[in-house]
Amino acid sequence: MTVWDEVVGQPAAVEELGKAAREPSAMTHAWLFTGPPGSGRSVAARAFAAALQCPDHGCGHCAACHTVMSGTHTDVREIVPDGLFISAATVRKVIPLSIRRPSMGRFQILILTDADRLSESAANALLKSIEEPPPKTIYLLCAPSEHPDDVRVTIRSRSRVVRLRAPSMQSIADVLVKRDGFGADVAAWAASVSNGHIGRARHLARDADSRAQREAVLAIPLRTRSLGDAFAFAADLVRGAKAEAGALSEARDGAEREEMNIAMGGGGVGKGVAGAARSAKAAERDLERRQKLRNTRNQRDAIDRALVDLTSFFRDVLVASSGADVPLANPDRAADVRRAAAEWTPESTLRRLEAVLACREALDLNVKPEIAAEAMMTAIHTG
């Protein structure tokens, strides 16, 4: 296997990136990977980074390939936002390291997995570096689209765009069978309901709680018979997201606090202990702030997964109402889709769909999740 085997269902992108890794004339210093969620933007960027550092351009077996793909290569740095945004301080901390001469590989490479989360000041800091790049520094940015809301025009205009697409159901199923070892039936089902999202398919195939949560979310539209139901389901949605985020954060937060305590000399005695304690308190406050931001993002991501499932259900109802000959996003819910199509007018289905999209926008604007979810569920009830 080569590093390109990690990039699922993207033959055109693999060909373009492979050529750039092999031929210096096809290279440039800044790349922008765009595509829908689950298309593998960060995976493609990481594979490209490995191919650039590898003597054989991505063999998948050498030390360079292994360290880049595992995130431990000394000349490849990756910015993954903990919170809702990437701050200027984070960018300014990494850029001086990325413009040094490479110590082991051929390039210094900076991977920015969520360029759409850059704050304005962070984008400005990054732009200055992209405008005047060192000869051995490569920037790999990932974002959902080239729209100015996702990536500033000034950054996009200085980057070469690699457009990824949602991988096919068959390619996702093949990966789940060959690489992850799932049975063919489980893989086919997970691929069919993943909306082209490889990570989502893998999670559904592996985790029973995720499957149960999806079932509960997709049952909401037909079970919401009163305003009381609407408010109850809104509360359940937010409560479940908080519980999921809390479970994700608990183990990681504890490990981080323990590591910091050891690094700051916790429990030490003797000269200098008082000064170290003050430094430790400041570091602890900073760590708590970052953990709180990360937990908020995990909550938003959990809610968003539920909203995507609801969006796909209402889309299926519109498909059934119109009689269009296209596959359902939720083929396992075909009976519910047909029932909803018979009970609702296409106009009311569209209003329900718009309510879900409005909820996503409200969350992006930092509206309190409970309020955004209640407004959405009320609209789903009234149609």
C-alpha positions, 0 to 999 in steps of 0.5 A: 500500500502507498500513502495514496491508498488512504485517499479514497475515491479521488483518482483525479486528485491523486493523479494531480498530487502524485505528479506534483510530488514527482516533478518539481515543475508541477509544484507550488508553495501553497495548496488549497484542498476543498470538498464536502465533509467526509471527502478526505481533505485532511487525509489527502493533504497528509498523504501529499505531505508524505509523498513530498518527504518520501524519497519514492514519492509516497511509497507508504513503507519508509520512515518518512511516510510512516512519521508523516501519516502518524503525525510525528515527522519533525518537518511536518506541522499540523494545526487542528483547532481545539475550539471554534476558531483558529487564533492569530496566536496559534498561527504566529506560534507555528509559522516561525517553526515552519519557515526554518530549513528542514531538518530531516525531510525535503521540505517544511510543511504546514497543514491547516486542517480547517482553514475556514476556522481562521479568525481574521487576524489569523488569516492575515498572519498566514497571508503574510507568510504565504505571500513571501514563502521561504523556498523550502516551505509548503502550505497545505490548507483544507476548507469546505469550499473556495467561497470567501466565507470559507477562505479569504480571496487573498489566500485562495488567489495564492494557492493551487486548488485541489477539488475533492468530491464525495466518494462513491458508496462502493469505494467507501464500502470497499475501504470498510471491508479491505482496510477495517475488516467489517463484513460486506453487509455491514460495510454496504449498509454503513456506506449507503447511509453515510452521505459520502462521509468515510469517517461517518460510515466507519463510526456507524459500522463500529459503534452501536451507540452511534447507530442508536442515536441516528435511529432516534434522530431520524424518528423525530420528524414523524414522532413530533405530534405536539409542541410538547414533543418539539420541546422535549426532542430539542432538549434530548438533542442538546442533552445527547450532544453534551453527553457525547462531548463530555465523554470525548473530553473526559479522558483527554482532559484528565490526561492533559492535566496530568501531563501539565502537572508533571511538566510543571514539577507538581509536588516538588519542594525546595528553592523556586517552588513558589515561582513554579507554582505561579507559572503552573496556575497560569498554565492551568488556566490556559489549559482549562480555557482551551479544554472548554473551547474544545468541549464547545466545539465537540458539542456543536459537532455532535449537534451538527451530525444530528442536523445533517441526518435530519437534512438527509431525511427531509431531502429523501421525503422531497425525492419521494414526493417528486417521484425522482429516480434517484437513490435515497440518502437513508434507504433503511428508512424508506417506509418512513420516507414514503409515509412522510411524503404521503402526509406532508405537502412538498412545501411543508417538507421544504419548510422543515428542511429550511428550519434545519438549515436555519438551525445550523446557521444559528449555531454558527452565529453562536446562538445558544444550542437550546434556543436554536434547537427549540426553534427548529423543532417547533418549525418541524412540528408546524411544517 
